[in-house]
């Protein structure tokens, strides 16, 4: 038996030869539901509330307004969420290659999703970016950061999504506030991408999930 957790395959040598089995469930202490992979990462690890995802080369999640670049092959660790929730996590990576990034995502289906990303933009800056996709992606560059680690928050209150960032996880800055319709079975979770590089290692820490509905979008509470 050869166990290669980095690629989520268990190769079992038996009378019928070698067969591959995919590991479908991952558990994080702060999330009350099992998580599963959509697109296999190069490798991953979980240590307490810390999740590390390594995305392989040419991985991304984007639907170009020019309809010349549509892809959804970035590794995502997802779970089915409650109708109302708040998910927070710090996102950290080395910003090695253009478009390298880590993100919190909410996904209804292949053409309806939001990617709230901390990425190296086309100027080389460390940028807070929100990509809202309803058939085609609306790519919005926001705050530039001077650190490799930023706190992110995504809150869902019925059909309204609010996105926040913070340098300390205490004082939150509202990035985006929008309507986004979901129905049963929608998913949220964590993404890593490396559209132009060979890989990108993203560390998610300080992960907290709460089943609740915020009352004030400006305070996030």
N, C-alpha and C positions, 0 to 999 in steps of 0.2 A: 504494500500500500504506500503510495506517495501522496503526501498532503502538502498542497501549495496554496496556502491561504492568500498570498498576495494576489493571486488571480482567481480566487474563489472557486477553484476546481479541486475536487478530490478524485484522484485517479485510482481506481480499484482494479487490481489485477486478479482475475479469477478464471474459472473454467470457460467463461464466455469471452475472455479477453479483457481489454481495457475499456471502461466506460467513464464518462465525466458526469459529475453531479454538481449542480450549482447550489451554493449556499444562499438561501432566500431571505433569511431574517437576521437583523442586527438589533441589538438593544442598547439604549442609552439610559442611564439612571433617571434623568430629568424628563424623559418623554414616556408617557404611560402606554404607548403603543409600539408594536414591533415595526421596524423599518426594513425596507427592501430596496434592492438596487434596480435602477433603470439605467442601462448602459454600464458595462463593467469597467471599474477603474483599473489603473495599473497596479495599485495596491492601496490598502487602507489599514488603519489601526484605531482602536478605541481604548482609552485609558480614563476611567471615571467619566467625567463630563467633557472630556476632550476627544474630538474626532479629527483624524488626519486623513485626507483624501489626496491621492496622487493621480492626476489626470494624465493620460498619454498624449502623444502628439496629435495635432490637428483636431482637437476636440472643442466643440462650441455648441451654443444653443441660440440661434438667431434666424429670423426670417426677414431678409433684406427688403426694404421698401421698393428697391429697384427690381426685386424678384430675380436677382442673379445669384443669390447665395442663401439657400435655405438648408439649415442643418440642425439636428438635435441629437448629437452623439456624445455630448459631455456626460460624464458619470454623475448620477444623482442618487442620493440616499433619501428615500421618501417614506412618508406614512400618511394614512388617511386621517385628516384632522377633524375637529369639531366645527360646527357652523360658526361659532365665535371663538376666537383664540388670540393670544399674544405669544409670539415666538421671538426670543432674543438670543443672540450669540455674538461673540467677537470673531472676526475673520482676520487671518494673518497669513501672508505669504511673502516671497522674496522679490516680487516684481522684476523678474528676469527678462521676460520677453513681452513684446507688444501684445496686448489683449489678455495676458495671463490674469486669471481672476478666480475669486471664490464668491459664492452667492447663497442667499436664501431664496428659494423659489416656491411659488404656488402654481400648480398646474391642474387645469381642468381636462384638457386634451392636447393633441399635438399642435393645435393652432390657437389655443387660448391659455395663456400663461403669463406670469410675471417673474422676471429674473432681477433680483435686487443685488447688485454686484459691486465688489471692491476690486477694481482692475487697473492695470497699467494701460493708459489710454494712448492715442495715436501721437501725442506730444511727449510721451514718456512720464507723464504725471501719474500719481497715485490718486485715483478718482473714484468717487461714489457715483454709481451709474444705475439707473433704473430702466429696464426694458419691459414695456407693456405690450403684449402681443395679443391682438384680436384679429387673427388672419394674417396680418403683417405687423412687424415689430416697430414700435415707437421707441427709438433709442434716445434717452435723455441723459446727457452728462451734467453732473451736479458738482458738489463740493470737492475741491482738491485737498488732499491730506498730506501731512509731512511725516507720517508714521506708517509703518508696515502693518499696524494692527488697529482696527476700528471696530466699535460695537454697532451692531445692526439690530433693528427691531421691525417686525412685521405684525400689524394688528388687523384682524378681520372683525368687523361689526356688521352682521347681515351681509349686504352686497357691497359694502364699502371697505376698501383696503387702504391702510395708512402705513407709510414707510418712514422710518426714522434712522438717524445715525448719531453716534456719540463718541467722543474721545475717551470718556471715562466710565460709560455705562450708567451714569447718574443723570446728567443733563442731556436731554434729547433734542435734536433739531429735526423738524419735520421736512422731509424731502418730497413726498408726494402723497396726495389724498385723492382717491378716484373710485369710481364704481367699477366693480368686476363681478359679474354674475357667475355663480357656481351652482352645481347640483350635486346630489349624493355621489360620493366616490372621488371627489377632488382630493388632491394630495399636496403636501408641503414637505420641505426638507432642504437638503444641502447639496451644493453643486461645486465642482471644480472644473476649470477649463484651461486649455493651452492652444488657442487657434493657430499660432505661428511658431511655437516652440516645440521642443522635444517632450517636455513634461512640465507640470506645475504642481507643487506640493502645497496644499492649503490646510491650515490648522483652524478648526472651529473649537472655541472654548467658551466657558461661561454660558453654556446652553441652558435656557430656562423656557419651559412651555407651560402656559396657563390657559385653562378653559374659562374664558371670561370675555365680556363685551365691554370695550372701553366706552366711556361716556363723553370724554373731552379729547378730540383728536389732536389738539395743540399741546396737551400735556401727556397724551398717550396713556391715560389712566381712566 
